[in-house]
Amino acid sequence: MQETILVIADKNYSLWPLAPWLCMKKVGMPFEEKLIRFGQSDTREKMLEYAPTGRVPALVHNGFKVWDSLAICEYVSDLFPSEKLWPSDVSMRAQARTFAAEMHATGGAFPGAPRHIIYSLDTNVRRRTERIDPSGQVLESVNYLVGRWQTLLDQYGGSCGFLFNHFTIADAMSAHLVNRFVTYNIKLPDDIKNYCENMRNFFPMAEWVRGAESEDWTLPSAEIDVSKL
């Protein structure tokens, strides 16, 4: 019997497990979800059972392990080529891969900024705050990402409302930022607000959000003081 396990952490606080989870749900790949909670005395020990990094996500597919978010997305795309997790057009596919790799490398921070800058808007899917008006490098990162989204939507988007018309890995790799902008009520231009709403209504994303909202525990270290943003 084939076995597929996707190892994740708390849906409310997880960043990178979201991308492969969305892709696997989108293509209809059956899998068992293994959730390892953050902040426990044995969290790293349990994660090391699935990946040498001691981090998530990790995919176990018939005994074969992949433990990087973008690599898992690529692997799922290779298993389900008809689902077109990358655009079919070669130039569009190159642009989608460029954006996905950029998100993977920076988390959404503008080029040259410390990687931790964008994480000032920490992942907390179920939280809702008063509108946060970021400043400094956080604001630069938000504006940079908004500009990148706008360029891709203008050049390659279509009636389906995703960056390359249909859902691709490019959307998956920046989905965590969509959630953060909702959490902190970040002011966005109308076209990007519409994009974020479309992503939040995308059935796998909506399922993830429901899962995050149903988690009845908190991670104190992730409940940041928004007054300092």
SERO-4910 file (N, C-alpha, C, O; in steps of 0.05 Angstrom, whole numbers):
BEGIN
 pado doro    nc1    nc2    nc3   cac1   cac2   cac3    cc1    cc2    cc3    oc1    oc2    oc3
  Met    A     17    -24      0      0      0      0     18     25      0     37     27     15
  Gln    A     11     44    -17     26     69    -19     21     86      6     -2     86     16
  Glu    A     41    100     15     39    117     39     49    145     32     71    148     22
  Thr    A     32    165     38     41    192     34     34    208     59     11    209     67
  Ile    A     55    220     71     52    236     95     63    263     90     86    266     80
  Leu    A     48    284     96     59    311     96     61    320    125     41    322    139
  Val    A     85    326    133     90    334    161     89    365    162    104    379    148
  Ile    A     72    375    179     68    404    182     70    411    212     74    393    229
  Ala    A     67    436    218     65    445    246     38    459    249     21    456    232
  Asp    A     34    474    271      9    488    276      0    503    251     16    519    240
  Lys    A    -24    499    242    -34    513    218    -35    543    224    -31    560    206
  Asn    A    -41    550    249    -43    579    255    -17    593    254    -16    617    247
  Tyr    A      5    580    260     31    593    262     51    585    240     72    596    238
  Ser    A     43    565    224     62    554    204     64    574    181     46    588    173
  Leu    A     88    574    170     94    591    146     97    573    122     79    572    104
  Trp    A    119    558    120    125    543     95    109    518     90    107    510     67
  Pro    A     98    504    110     82    481    103     57    487     86     46    470     73
  Leu    A     48    512     87     24    520     72     27    515     42      8    505     30
  Ala    A     50    522     31     53    521      2     50    492     -9     33    488    -27
  Pro    A     64    472      1     60    445     -9     33    434     -3     22    419    -18
  Trp    A     22    442     21     -5    432     28    -25    442      8    -43    426      0
  Leu    A    -23    467      0    -42    478    -21    -39    463    -47    -59    456    -60
  Cys    A    -14    458    -55    -10    444    -81    -20    415    -80    -32    406    -99
  Met    A    -16    401    -58    -25    374    -56    -56    372    -55    -67    354    -67
  Lys    A    -68    391    -42    -97    392    -42   -108    399    -69   -128    387    -78
  Lys    A    -95    417    -83   -104    426   -109   -104    403   -129   -122    400   -145
  Val    A    -83    386   -129    -81    365   -148    -97    340   -140    -99    321   -155
  Gly    A   -107    340   -115   -122    317   -105   -105    294    -97   -113    271    -99
  Met    A    -80    300    -88    -62    279    -80    -69    269    -52    -68    285    -33
  Pro    A    -77    244    -48    -84    235    -21    -60    235     -3    -38    226    -11
  Phe    A    -63    244     22    -41    244     40    -51    244     69    -73    254     75
  Glu    A    -35    234     87    -40    235    115    -25    260    126     -2    265    119
  Glu    A    -39    276    141    -27    300    152    -16    293    180    -31    284    197
  Lys    A      9    299    184     23    295    209     29    322    221     47    336    211
  Leu    A     15    330    242     20    357    254     37    354    279     30    339    298
  Ile    A     59    368    279     77    369    302     76    397    313     84    416    300
  Arg    A     67    400    337     63    426    348     90    440    354    109    428    363
  Phe    A     90    467    349    112    483    357    113    486    387     93    481    401
  Gly    A    137    492    398    139    500    425    137    478    446    135    484    470
  Gln    A    139    453    437    138    431    456    167    421    462    185    427    447
  Ser    A    170    408    484    197    399    492    209    380    472    234    378    470
  Asp    A    193    366    457    203    346    438    197    354    409    198    336    392
  Thr    A    191    379    404    184    387    377    206    381    357    201    368    337
  Arg    A    230    390    363    252    385    344    258    355    341    263    345    319
  Glu    A    257    341    363    262    312    362    243    298    344    250    281    328
  Lys    A    217    306    346    197    293    328    201    301    299    198    284    281
  Met    A    209    326    294    213    335    267    237    322    255    237    317    230
  Leu    A    257    316    271    281    302    261    275    274    251    291    262    236
  Glu    A    253    263    260    245    236    250    238    236    221    239    216    207
  Tyr    A    232    260    210    223    262    182    242    278    165    242    274    140
  Ala    A    259    294    176    277    310    160    303    317    176    301    322    200
  Pro    A    326    316    162    351    321    177    353    350    186    370    356    203
  Thr    A    337    368    175    337    396    184    323    400    211    328    420    224
  Gly    A    306    381    218    290    384    242    269    406    239    261    418    259
  Arg    A    261    410    214    240    430    208    219    418    190    222    396    180
  Val    A    197    433    188    176    425    170    173    447    149    180    470    153
  Pro    A    161    440    125    148    415    119    167    393    111    191    397    105
  Ala    A    157    368    112    171    345    102    150    327     89    128    323    100
  Leu    A    157    316     67    139    297     53    152    269     53    176    266     46
  Val    A    136    250     60    144    222     58    125    208     38    102    206     43
  His    A    136    200     15    120    188     -6    131    161    -13    152    159    -26
  Asn    A    118    140     -4    127    113     -8    156    109      1    172     96    -12
  Gly    A    162    121     25    188    118     36    208    139     27    229    142     40
  Phe    A    202    153      6    220    174     -5    214    200      9    191    207     12
  Lys    A    235    214     18    231    239     34    240    263     19    261    263      6
  Val    A    224    284     21    232    311     10    225    330     33    203    329     44
  Trp    A    244    349     39    240    365     63    244    395     58    255    409     76
  Asp    A    236    404     36    238    433     30    212    441     16    201    426     -1
  Ser    A    201    464     24    174    472     14    173    473    -17    155    462    -29
  Leu    A    192    487    -29    191    490    -58    198    464    -72    186    457    -92
  Ala    A    216    448    -60    222    422    -72    198    403    -71    194    388    -90
  Ile    A    183    405    -49    158    388    -48    138    397    -69    126    380    -82
  Cys    A    135    423    -72    117    433    -93    125    423   -121    109    414   -137
  Glu    A    151    424   -126    162    415   -152    157    384   -155    150    375   -177
  Tyr    A    161    370   -134    157    341   -135    127    334   -141    122    317   -157
  Val    A    109    348   -128     81    344   -133     74    352   -162     58    338   -175
  Ser    A     86    373   -171     81    381   -199     90    359   -219     77    354   -239
  Asp    A    113    347   -213    123    325   -230    105    301   -229    102    287   -249
  Leu    A     93    295   -205     75    272   -203     49    277   -217     36    258   -226
  Phe    A     40    302   -218     14    309   -230     18    330   -252      7    352   -249
  Pro    A     32    324   -273     37    344   -294     12    355   -307     12    378   -316
  Ser    A    -10    339   -308    -34    349   -321    -48    371   -305    -65    385   -315
  Glu    A    -41    373   -280    -53    394   -263    -40    421   -267    -51    441   -257
  Lys    A    -18    423   -281     -5    448   -289      0    467   -266     -9    489   -265
  Leu    A     15    457   -246     23    474   -224     43    495   -232     49    514   -217
  Trp    A     54    492   -256     69    514   -269     55    521   -295     41    504   -306
  Pro    A     57    546   -304     44    553   -330     56    536   -352     79    528   -351
  Ser    A     40    531   -372     49    515   -396     68    531   -413     87    520   -424
  Asp    A     63    557   -416     80    574   -433    108    576   -421    110    581   -397
  Val    A    129    573   -436    156    572   -426    164    598   -413    177    598   -392
  Ser    A    157    621   -425    165    647   -413    149    653   -387    160    663   -368
  Met    A    124    646   -387    108    649   -363    118    631   -341    118    638   -318
  Arg    A    126    607   -349    136    588   -329    162    598   -317    166    595   -293
  Ala    A    179    610   -333    204    622   -323    198    644   -303    211    646   -282
  Gln    A    178    661   -309    171    683   -291    159    672   -265    164    682   -243
  Ala    A    142    651   -267    130    639   -243    152    627   -226    151    629   -201
  Arg    A    171    613   -238    193    601   -222    210    622   -210    220    619   -187
  Thr    A    215    644   -224    231    666   -213    217    677   -188    231    682   -167
  Phe    A    192    682   -190    177    693   -167    177    673   -143    181    681   -121
  Ala    A    171    648   -149    170    627   -128    197    625   -114    199    623    -90
  Ala    A    219    625   -130    246    624   -118    252    648   -101    265    646    -81
  Glu    A    243    671   -110    247    696    -95    232    694    -68    244    701    -48
  Met    A    208    685    -68    193    682    -43    207    662    -25    208    666     -1
  His    A    217    641    -37    231    620    -22    256    631     -8    262    624     14
  Ala    A    270    649    -23    295    660    -13    292    682      8    308    684     26
  Thr    A    271    698      4    269    722     21    245    722     40    244    737     59
  Gly    A    225    704     35    201    705     50    183    728     43    161    731     55
  Gly    A    191    745     24    175    768     16    188    794     22    177    815     15
  Ala    A    211    794     34    225    819     40    237    831     14    243    816     -5
  Phe    A    239    858     13    250    870    -11    280    863    -13    293    859      7
  Pro    A    291    863    -38    319    856    -42    338    873    -25    336    897    -24
  Gly    A    355    860    -11    375    873      6    366    876     35    383    882     52
  Ala    A    341    872     41    331    875     68    337    849     83    338    828     71
  Pro    A    342    851    110    345    826    125    320    809    123    298    819    122
  Arg    A    325    783    121    303    764    117    282    766    139    258    762    134
  His    A    290    774    163    271    774    185    252    798    184    232    798    198
  Ile    A    257    817    166    241    841    165    211    834    160    194    844    175
  Ile    A    206    818    139    178    812    133    165    796    156    140    796    158
  Tyr    A    181    782    171    170    766    193    162    783    217    151    773    236
  Ser    A    166    809    216    155    827    236    125    825    236    112    828    257
  Leu    A    113    819    213     85    813    211     83    783    214     80    769    194
  Asp    A     84    773    238     86    744    242     61    729    234     39    740    233
  Thr    A     65    704    227     43    687    219     25    681    243     34    669    263
  Asn    A      0    688    241    -20    682    261    -47    684    247    -61    704    248
  Val    A    -54    662    234    -76    661    215   -103    670    227   -118    684    215
  Arg    A   -109    661    252   -135    667    263   -137    694    277   -159    703    283
  Arg    A   -115    707    281   -115    733    295   -125    755    277   -122    754    252
  Arg    A   -138    775    289   -146    799    275   -139    823    292   -146    824    316
  Thr    A   -125    842    280   -117    866    295   -129    891    282   -141    890    261
  Glu    A   -127    913    296   -133    939    284   -113    942    261    -92    929    260
  Arg    A   -119    960    242   -101    964    219    -73    972    228    -69    990    244
  Ile    A    -54    956    219    -26    962    224    -15    978    200    -18    970    177
  Asp    A     -2   1000    206     11   1016    185     41   1013    188     54   1028    203
  Pro    A     52    993    174     81    988    177     98   1011    167     89   1028    151
  Ser    A    122   1012    176    141   1034    168    168   1022    163    172    998    166
  Gly    A    186   1039    153    213   1030    149    216   1007    129    202   1007    109
  Gln    A    233    988    136    238    966    118    215    947    116    212    933     95
  Val    A    198    946    136    174    929    134    155    941    113    145    926     96
  Leu    A    151    967    113    135    980     93    147    976     65    133    971     45
  Glu    A    173    979     63    187    975     37    182    947     27    177    943      3
  Ser    A    182    927     45    178    899     37    149    895     28    144    882      8
  Val    A    130    907     42    102    905     34     98    917      7     85    905    -11
  Asn    A    109    941      3    106    955    -23    119    940    -46    109    939    -68
  Tyr    A    142    928    -40    156    912    -60    139    888    -69    137    883    -92
  Leu    A    129    874    -49    112    850    -56     87    858    -71     80    845    -91
  Val    A     74    879    -62     50    889    -76     57    895   -105     42    889   -123
  Gly    A     80    908   -109     88    915   -136     93    890   -153     86    889   -177
  Arg    A    106    870   -141    111    845   -156     85    831   -163     81    823   -186
  Trp    A     66    830   -144     40    818   -150     26    833   -172     16    821   -191
  Gln    A     27    860   -171     13    876   -191     25    871   -219     10    868   -238
  Thr    A     51    869   -220     64    865   -246     56    838   -258     50    836   -282
  Leu    A     56    817   -242     49    791   -252     19    789   -259     12    777   -280
  Leu    A      2    801   -243    -26    801   -250    -32    816   -275    -48    808   -292
  Asp    A    -18    839   -279    -22    855   -303    -13    841   -328    -25    842   -349
  Gln    A     10    827   -326     22    815   -349     11    787   -355      9    779   -378
  Tyr    A      5    772   -334     -2    743   -338    -28    735   -325    -38    713   -331
  Gly    A    -39    751   -308    -64    744   -295    -87    744   -315    -85    753   -337
  Gly    A   -109    733   -306   -133    731   -324   -158    730   -308   -159    739   -285
  Ser    A   -179    719   -319   -205    718   -307   -206    701   -282   -225    704   -266
  Cys    A   -188    682   -279   -189    664   -256   -177    677   -230   -182    667   -209
  Gly    A   -163    699   -233   -156    715   -210   -130    708   -196   -124    718   -175
  Phe    A   -113    690   -208    -88    683   -197    -65    696   -212    -70    709   -233
  Leu    A    -41    694   -202    -19    709   -214    -14    702   -243     -6    718   -259
  Phe    A    -18    676   -250    -15    667   -277    -41    655   -287    -41    634   -300
  Asn    A    -63    668   -281    -90    661   -288   -100    638   -271   -118    642   -254
  His    A    -90    614   -274    -98    592   -257    -78    589   -234    -56    601   -235
  Phe    A    -85    575   -213    -68    572   -189    -42    557   -197    -43    537   -211
  Thr    A    -20    568   -188      6    556   -193     23    556   -167     14    567   -146
  Ile    A     46    545   -168     64    545   -146     72    573   -138     78    579   -115
  Ala    A     72    592   -157     78    620   -151     58    630   -130     66    644   -111
  Asp    A     32    624   -134     12    633   -114     17    619    -87     15    631    -66
  Ala    A     23    593    -88     27    578    -64     50    589    -47     48    590    -23
  Met    A     72    598    -60     95    607    -46     92    634    -33    109    642    -16
  Ser    A     72    649    -41     67    675    -27     41    675    -12     32    696     -2
  Ala    A     29    652     -9      3    650      4      4    658     34    -15    669     45
  His    A     27    652     46     30    659     75     28    689     79     19    698    100
  Leu    A     36    705     59     35    734     61      7    744     58     -1    764     70
  Val    A     -9    730     41    -37    737     39    -50    735     67    -65    753     75
  Asn    A    -45    714     81    -56    710    108    -46    732    127    -62    741    143
  Arg    A    -21    740    125    -11    760    143    -24    787    138    -31    802    157
  Phe    A    -29    793    113    -41    819    107    -70    820    117    -80    841    125
  Val    A    -83    797    118   -110    795    129   -108    798    160   -124    813    172
  Thr    A    -90    784    172    -87    785    201    -83    813    211    -96    822    231
  Tyr    A    -65    828    198    -58    855    208    -72    877    193    -66    901    196
  Asn    A    -92    870    177   -109    889    164    -93    910    149    -98    934    150
  Ile    A    -73    901    134    -55    919    119    -71    932     96    -85    918     82
  Lys    A    -68    958     93    -82    972     72    -69    964     45    -45    966     42
  Leu    A    -86    956     26    -76    946      0    -92    960    -22   -115    967    -18
  Pro    A    -79    964    -45    -94    974    -68   -116    954    -76   -114    930    -70
  Asp    A   -136    964    -90   -160    947    -96   -153    922   -111   -164    901   -105
  Asp    A   -135    923   -130   -129    899   -146   -116    878   -129   -121    854   -133
  Ile    A    -99    886   -110    -86    867    -93   -105    857    -71   -103    834    -63
  Lys    A   -122    875    -62   -143    866    -43   -160    844    -56   -167    824    -43
  Asn    A   -167    848    -82   -182    827    -96   -167    801    -99   -178    780    -97
  Tyr    A   -141    803   -105   -124    780   -107   -124    764    -80   -127    740    -80
  Cys    A   -120    779    -59   -119    766    -32   -146    753    -25   -146    731    -14
  Glu    A   -168    766    -32   -194    754    -27   -198    729    -44   -209    709    -34
  Asn    A   -188    730    -69   -190    706    -86   -174    683    -74   -183    660    -74
  Met    A   -150    689    -64   -134    668    -52   -147    657    -27   -147    633    -23
  Arg    A   -158    674    -11   -171    665     14   -196    648      8   -203    631     24
  Asn    A   -209    653    -14   -232    637    -22   -225    612    -37   -242    594    -41
  Phe    A   -200    609    -45   -191    585    -59   -195    561    -40   -186    563    -17
  Phe    A   -207    540    -49   -217    519    -31   -196    507    -13   -201    503     11
  Pro    A   -171    502    -22   -151    491     -4   -143    512     17   -138    505     41
  Met    A   -141    537      9   -134    558     28   -155    562     49   -149    564     73
  Ala    A   -180    561     40   -202    564     59   -202    541     79   -209    544    103
  Glu    A   -195    517     70   -194    494     88   -171    497    108   -175    491    132
  Trp    A   -148    507     99   -126    512    117   -134    532    139   -128    528    162
  Val    A   -147    554    130   -155    575    149   -174    563    170   -172    569    194
  Arg    A   -193    547    161   -212    535    180   -197    517    200   -204    517    223
  Gly    A   -177    503    190   -161    487    208   -146    504    228   -144    496    252
  Ala    A   -135    526    219   -121    544    238   -140    555    259   -133    557    283
  Glu    A   -163    563    250   -182    574    269   -193    554    289   -202    562    310
  Ser    A   -192    528    282   -202    508    300   -181    499    321   -188    485    340
  Glu    A   -156    507    317   -135    500    337   -140    515    363   -143    540    362
  Asp    A   -142    501    385   -151    514    410   -127    519    429   -131    520    453
  Trp    A   -103    522    418    -80    528    434    -66    552    423    -70    559    400
  Thr    A    -49    564    440    -34    587    431     -4    582    435      4    565    452
  Leu    A     12    597    420     41    596    423     49    624    432     51    642    415
  Pro    A     54    628    458     59    655    468     80    671    453     77    695    449
  Ser    A    101    657    445    123    671    431    115    682    404    128    700    393
  Ala    A     93    672    393     83    681    367     61    702    369     52    713    349
  Glu    A     52    708    393     32    729    397     46    755    401     48    765    423
  Ile    A     55    767    379     72    791    380     56    815    389     31    817    386
  Asp    A     70    835    400     58    860    409     57    878    384     76    890    376
  Val    A     33    881    373     29    896    348     33    926    352     37    941    333
  Ser    A     33    936    377     37    964    382     65    973    375     71    997    372
  Lys    A     84    953    372    112    959    367    118    958    337    140    964    328
  Leu    A     98    951    321    103    950    292    102    978    279    106    980    255
***
